[in-house]
Amino acid sequence: MNASFSVDVEALMPSLNPYLSFRDNTREAMEFYQSVLGGELDVMTFENFEMPHDPAENNLIMHAQLTTPDGFVLMASDTPSTMEYVAPAGFSVSLGGEDEAKFRGFWEGLADGGTITMPLSAPEWGGLFGMLVDRFGVPWMMSISPSE
């Protein structure tokens, strides 16, 4: 008996993706990131899963995934009230690429309502580099290396 099947090779390839935790504003944060980075946002609430939770948290996000046209994948969830929430610390989400206009747009979008900790400028190694903390407390690093 011959069986035919297809394999999504990209789904099998190793990946490393940021997974952010918020207390109760994951939907707002992920919609903001979608407005800045573009892409498709998939959201599942606690109500969608058959696991114990406080019914008052039905609309909180159990899992959200933003997949952008540039191939970025950003995931996040709300931390339920039964778990301790710890604000982000000790990491940065790093974005980089060659398309200066596009990445400057990402920079400006992420900086809106946030705090620039290092202005986007030319470092010694070339290109442009900057750091900021967005309005949700997530630190970002931006590296733009236009092709020569």
Buried (B, 14 or more C-beta within 10 A) or exposed (E): EEEEEEEEEEEEEEEEEBEBBBBBBBBEBBBBBBEBBBBEBEBEBBEEEEEEBEEEBEEBBBBBBBBBEBEBBBBBBBBBBEEEEEEBEEEBBEBEBEEBEBBBBBBEBBBEEBEEEEEBEEEEEEBBBBBBBBBBBBBBBBBBBEEE
